């Protein structure tokens, strides 16, 4: 299957700082990637759809100025949590569509803790 | 948007038992995937099964698209099967997945 990698896997930051999370498709090109968020004991909720070379599409209720998404190449999408606050603490997971298939593959996830 | 319901929400088994997890969805789908989320949070792809039946070792899955449900079968369960099992669907091929609430499976030795 296709491999999607995220970095960092864990990050702890102070309130008010910005954090960048990277999502890479290692062995295939991904024109579209998706960013999800998961709170403890809950399901995954889609935050935004990241399209290579164009602006991301955000789900209702997700602040685009707070969660900056950049998809500058066919193998890399980044999520930047700006001016992070404790309520932004969560598990962030990216996914990418495998080439020539409708199947989505997920990264390992990034656990953000904002103090 | 599409609704995805999974049942049961929690399931406790003794090692060696069999189980069936169900996923109901409210609209036609072009993609349906089953995942196992391990204790570290990673989603492991189990099946890509918008229709039909597939088997992989002790696991198998069946999707009856016309009746809008999918089943995941786990046979001879092991403690390492513990975790959360998610069903996720998409109404258009290649589009975002909508997740169910998951089934928390605990397999006791």
Interface residues (C-beta under 8 A of the other chain):
Chain A: X1 X32 X34 X38 X42 X43 X44 X45 X46 X49 X91 X93 X95 X97 X101 X102 X103 X104 X105 X106 X108 X109 X111
Chain B: X30 X31 X33 X35 X40 X41 X42 X43 X45 X48 X50 X86 X88 X90 X93 X94 X96 X97 X98 X99 X100 X101 X102
